[in-house]
């Protein structure tokens, strides 16, 4: 098992439950993979976090930079931030973030893939009918990716 670095500024740490709550409630994150020539490749994406499975799902095309990078190395980093709030009497917001380290692979069960894509899409589309129409027209051109969460940390900072 990989030994992950501890958070350097522990005073900013939030609990694992708070970090997972942020993953559950936010709608967009940034996936980082090991790209071409050793350069990191990071891309924003919509996602579905399933806390009971300790997995993050996202869909994408069947070819491209991300696909090539994941074929070379399944190790990824996924970051979500948000949950801004203000404490009474303070002007500067507090922001939370969660950083996930894990391994990413394709979901090979077609029925499960459609089920997860449907659940993911329902987070973003206004109606179930639109979700079903999108699945019917686009499922053949996409694939479902799964991040198996190995480690996560969360922190809160005051933007001041």
N, C-alpha and C positions, 0 to 999 in steps of 0.2 A: 504494500500500500504506500502511496506517495505521502511524504511528509510535507505539508503545506506550511508556509510561513505564518506566524502569528501576526495579528494586526499590530502595527508599530505604536499607534496612539490609542491605547486601550480605553482611555477616557472618552473617546468618541464612539466606542462600540455600542451597538444595540443588540438585543438578545437575538438568538436564532429565530425565535418565534416572530419577532418584529421584522426581521429580515425576510422571512418567508411570507409574512403578511404583505409586505411591499411587493414581492414577486406576484402574489395573488391578485393584488388590486391595481397595479399599474398595467398599462396596455402596450408599451413599447420598450424595447431594450436594444442593446448593441451586442452583437455576436462578434467575437474576435477569434480568428483562426490563424494558423501558420501559413502565410501566403507565399507567393513566388519569391525566389532568391532570398529567403529568410526575412522578408518584410512582413510585418503583421498586416492582416487584412481585416478590417472591422466594418460591419454593416448593420444599419438599423433594421429591426424587423418587429413584426407583430408576433405574439406568442401565446401559448396556453401553458400555465403552470398547474400541474396536478400534484398537490402536496401529499396525498396519500400514496402516490407512486414515487415521489421524489424525482419527478421528471419534468422537463420542459419540452414542449412540442412546438415546431414551426414548420411551415411548408415552403417549398421553393421549386425552382426549375430543375430540370434533369441534367443541365449542363451549365458551365460557367466557372468563374474563379473560385467560388465557395465550394462547389462540387469537387473541383480538382484539388483544392487545399485539403478537404476532408478525406480524400482518397489517400493522401500522403501521410496525414496525421489526424487522428480522431480527437486529439486534445483541444479543448476550446475554453474560452472564458466568455461569460455572458454577464452583462452589467445592466442594471435597472436603477433609475434614480427618480425621485419625485417625492410625493407625500409632503410637500411644502406646508409649513404651518408657522404661525407667529405666536409668541408668548405675549401675554398681556403686557402692554407698556413698552414693548420692543419693536423697532421698525424693521430690523433685519430678519429675514426668514430663516427657518431651520429647514434643512434638506436632508433626506435620507437616501442611502444607496445600498444596494446589495450586489456583491460580486460573487459569481458562481464559477467554480472550476469543475469541469466534468469531461466526459467523453461523449462524442456525438456519433450516431449511426442512423441508418435508414430504418424505418418501420417496414417490415416485409409482409405483415399481415394486411392484405387489402381491406378487409372489413374493418379492422381496428383503425386503419389509416383514415378511412372515410368517416368513421365515428368521431375521431379526434379532430379532423378538419372541420367537421360540422360544428363541434363544440367550440373550436377556436373561432370560426367565422361568426358564430352567434354573439361573440363578444364585440364584434365590429359592425356587422350589418344590422339595419333597422328591423328587418323582418325575417322570419324563418323561410318564407317563400323566396326571398332574394338569395338566401344562403343555398337553398336547394337548386335554384336556377344556376348559380355560380358553380356549384359542385357538378351539376350535369354537364355544363359546357366546358369546364376546365380541369376536371380531375385527371384526365388522361395525360395532361401535360405537366403535372406536378408530382412531387414526392414529399413524403412526410419525414421529417428529421426528429430524432429524439436525443435530448441531452440527458444523460444519466448524471445526476448531481452527485459529485464526490465530496465537495467542500464548499461552504459558503461563509461569507462574513457580511456583516452589515454595519453601517456607521451613520452617524448623524453629525452634521456640521452646521454651524451658524455662519451664514454668508455675510460676514462683516470683516 
